[in-house]
């Protein structure tokens, strides 16, 4: 069934061209639970056959990802907060917890958005959190594009190298997922250490900048 679906995606991208990549990746990046692997890996295969350009395929995949992310972002902006405040008790989410999520993304939105785009399942829904926190749009697009671009490039390379060999695709995809998760963990740890040191250094700088009191 999966192989048939992949073949259908290959045919769709082959007939629609780059438009198919944009449409499918927009769906993948929105609230539709649709794996990016079944879009960008076939696109990489088509690139290896000379039917499309790999760099352009990556660029179109990024465009689609950003479009889908914006859909989630604005859904959260206009519908998310009232919905969660009204129905949050069903999901064990009260107003205090909701405020903590908002505060986290106001302070750590960049690292949350970037790392979230590299984590399976989370990547489809991280834009909701950014929208709920009203994250700065320029920063949101930059860090979303950075994380999505890295993952899209990895998948395209897998398709380019593995072709239609399903065993190699599974092997490379599993390795890529594990390595990406490990890299995310390292990035988060480094960021946490940096942020903690920055926070500790800030009061000292503020106290030094204050004028001395007269004797």
C-alpha positions as CSV (number, residue, x, y, z in Angstrom):
1,X,0.0,0.0,0.0
2,X,2.8,2.4,0.9
3,X,4.7,1.6,-2.3
4,X,1.5,2.2,-4.3
5,X,1.1,5.5,-2.6
6,X,4.7,6.5,-3.3
7,X,4.2,5.6,-6.9
8,X,1.1,7.8,-7.0
9,X,3.1,10.7,-5.5
10,X,5.8,10.2,-8.1
11,X,3.2,10.3,-10.8
12,X,1.6,13.4,-9.4
13,X,4.9,15.3,-9.0
14,X,5.9,14.1,-12.5
15,X,2.7,15.3,-14.1
16,X,2.2,18.5,-12.0
17,X,5.9,19.3,-11.8
18,X,7.0,21.7,-9.1
19,X,3.4,22.8,-8.5
20,X,2.7,19.3,-7.2
21,X,5.6,19.6,-4.7
22,X,4.3,22.9,-3.4
23,X,0.8,21.7,-3.0
24,X,1.7,18.4,-1.3
25,X,4.3,20.0,1.0
26,X,1.7,22.7,1.9
27,X,-0.7,20.0,3.0
28,X,2.1,18.2,4.9
29,X,3.1,21.4,6.8
30,X,-0.5,22.3,7.7
31,X,-2.8,20.4,10.0
32,X,-3.2,17.5,7.6
33,X,-1.2,14.5,9.0
34,X,0.8,13.9,5.9
35,X,4.5,12.8,6.0
36,X,7.0,14.9,4.0
37,X,9.0,11.7,3.2
38,X,6.4,10.6,0.6
39,X,6.8,13.9,-1.2
40,X,10.4,15.0,-1.1
41,X,12.0,11.5,-1.4
42,X,10.2,10.8,-4.7
43,X,11.1,14.3,-5.8
44,X,14.7,13.4,-5.2
45,X,14.3,10.3,-7.3
46,X,12.9,12.3,-10.2
47,X,15.8,14.7,-9.8
48,X,18.2,11.8,-10.1
49,X,16.5,10.8,-13.4
50,X,17.0,14.3,-14.7
51,X,13.2,15.0,-14.8
52,X,13.4,17.9,-12.4
53,X,16.1,20.0,-10.8
54,X,17.0,19.0,-7.2
55,X,17.7,22.6,-6.0
56,X,14.4,23.9,-7.4
57,X,12.6,20.9,-5.9
58,X,14.1,21.8,-2.5
59,X,13.1,25.4,-3.0
60,X,9.5,24.5,-4.0
61,X,9.3,22.1,-1.0
62,X,10.3,25.0,1.2
63,X,7.7,27.3,-0.3
64,X,5.0,24.7,0.3
65,X,6.2,24.1,3.9
66,X,6.1,27.8,4.6
67,X,2.6,28.1,3.1
68,X,1.3,25.3,5.3
69,X,3.0,26.7,8.4
70,X,1.3,30.0,7.8
71,X,-2.1,28.3,7.6
72,X,-1.5,26.8,11.1
73,X,0.0,30.0,12.4
74,X,-3.1,32.1,11.5
75,X,-5.5,29.4,12.5
76,X,-4.0,29.6,16.0
77,X,-4.0,33.4,15.9
78,X,-7.7,33.7,15.0
79,X,-9.2,30.5,16.4
80,X,-6.7,28.9,18.8
81,X,-6.8,31.0,22.0
82,X,-10.6,31.3,22.4
83,X,-11.0,27.6,21.5
84,X,-8.3,26.5,24.0
85,X,-9.6,28.7,26.8
86,X,-13.1,27.4,26.3
87,X,-12.3,23.7,25.8
88,X,-8.9,23.4,27.4
89,X,-10.2,21.5,30.4
90,X,-10.9,18.6,28.2
91,X,-7.2,18.5,27.3
92,X,-6.0,19.2,30.9
93,X,-5.0,22.7,29.8
94,X,-6.1,25.5,32.1
95,X,-5.5,29.2,31.6
96,X,-2.3,29.2,33.7
97,X,-0.7,26.4,31.6
98,X,-1.8,28.2,28.5
99,X,-0.1,31.4,29.7
100,X,3.1,29.4,30.4
101,X,3.1,28.1,26.8
102,X,2.7,31.6,25.5
103,X,5.5,32.9,27.7
104,X,7.8,30.1,26.6
105,X,7.3,30.9,22.9
106,X,7.7,34.6,23.5
107,X,11.1,33.9,25.1
108,X,12.3,30.8,23.3
109,X,10.2,30.9,20.1
110,X,13.2,30.7,17.8
111,X,14.7,27.6,19.2
112,X,11.3,26.0,19.6
113,X,10.2,26.6,16.1
114,X,13.6,25.6,14.5
115,X,14.0,22.4,16.5
116,X,10.3,21.5,16.2
117,X,10.5,21.5,12.4
118,X,13.1,18.8,12.7
119,X,11.1,16.4,15.0
120,X,8.6,13.9,13.5
121,X,5.0,14.6,14.2
122,X,5.9,17.8,16.0
123,X,6.9,19.5,12.8
124,X,3.3,19.6,11.5
125,X,2.0,21.3,14.6
126,X,4.7,23.5,16.0
127,X,3.3,26.5,14.1
128,X,0.2,26.4,16.2
129,X,2.2,27.1,19.3
130,X,4.0,30.0,17.5
131,X,0.7,31.4,16.4
132,X,-0.8,31.2,19.9
133,X,2.2,33.1,21.3
134,X,1.9,35.7,18.5
135,X,5.6,35.1,17.5
136,X,7.2,37.8,15.4
137,X,6.4,36.9,11.8
138,X,9.8,37.6,10.4
139,X,11.5,35.4,13.0
140,X,8.8,32.7,12.6
141,X,9.3,32.5,8.9
142,X,13.1,32.5,9.2
143,X,13.4,29.7,11.8
144,X,10.5,27.7,10.2
145,X,12.3,28.0,6.9
146,X,15.6,27.1,8.4
147,X,14.4,23.9,10.1
148,X,12.1,22.9,7.2
149,X,14.8,23.6,4.6
150,X,17.3,21.3,6.4
151,X,14.8,18.4,6.6
152,X,13.6,18.9,3.0
153,X,17.2,18.8,1.7
154,X,17.9,15.6,3.7
155,X,14.9,13.9,2.2
156,X,15.7,15.0,-1.3
157,X,19.2,13.7,-1.0
158,X,17.9,10.3,0.2
159,X,15.6,10.1,-2.8
160,X,18.4,11.1,-5.1
161,X,20.8,8.4,-3.8
162,X,18.3,5.6,-2.9
163,X,16.0,6.0,-5.9
164,X,13.1,3.7,-5.6
165,X,14.9,1.1,-3.5
166,X,12.4,0.9,-0.6
167,X,14.9,-0.9,1.7
168,X,17.5,1.8,1.3
169,X,14.9,4.5,1.7
170,X,13.8,3.1,5.0
171,X,17.4,2.6,6.1
172,X,18.5,6.1,5.2
173,X,15.3,7.7,6.6
174,X,15.7,5.9,9.9
175,X,19.3,7.0,10.2
176,X,18.5,10.6,9.2
177,X,15.7,10.8,11.8
178,X,17.9,9.5,14.6
179,X,20.8,11.8,13.7
180,X,18.5,14.7,13.4
181,X,16.9,14.0,16.8
182,X,20.4,13.8,18.4
183,X,21.4,17.1,16.7
184,X,18.2,18.7,18.1
185,X,19.0,17.5,21.6
186,X,22.5,18.9,21.4
187,X,21.2,22.2,20.0
188,X,18.6,22.5,22.8
189,X,21.2,21.7,25.5
190,X,23.7,24.2,24.1
191,X,20.9,26.8,23.9
192,X,19.7,26.1,27.5
193,X,23.3,26.5,28.8
194,X,23.8,29.7,26.8
195,X,20.4,31.2,27.9
196,X,21.1,30.3,31.5
197,X,24.5,32.0,31.5
198,X,23.0,35.0,29.7
199,X,20.3,35.3,32.3
200,X,22.8,35.1,35.1
201,X,25.0,37.7,33.5
202,X,22.2,40.2,32.9
203,X,21.6,41.2,36.6
204,X,25.4,41.7,37.0
205,X,25.6,44.0,34.0
206,X,22.5,46.0,35.2
207,X,24.0,46.5,38.7
208,X,27.3,47.6,37.3
209,X,25.6,50.2,35.0
210,X,23.8,51.9,37.9
211,X,25.6,55.0,39.3
212,X,27.1,54.6,42.8
213,X,25.3,56.1,45.7
214,X,26.9,59.2,47.4
215,X,28.6,58.6,50.8
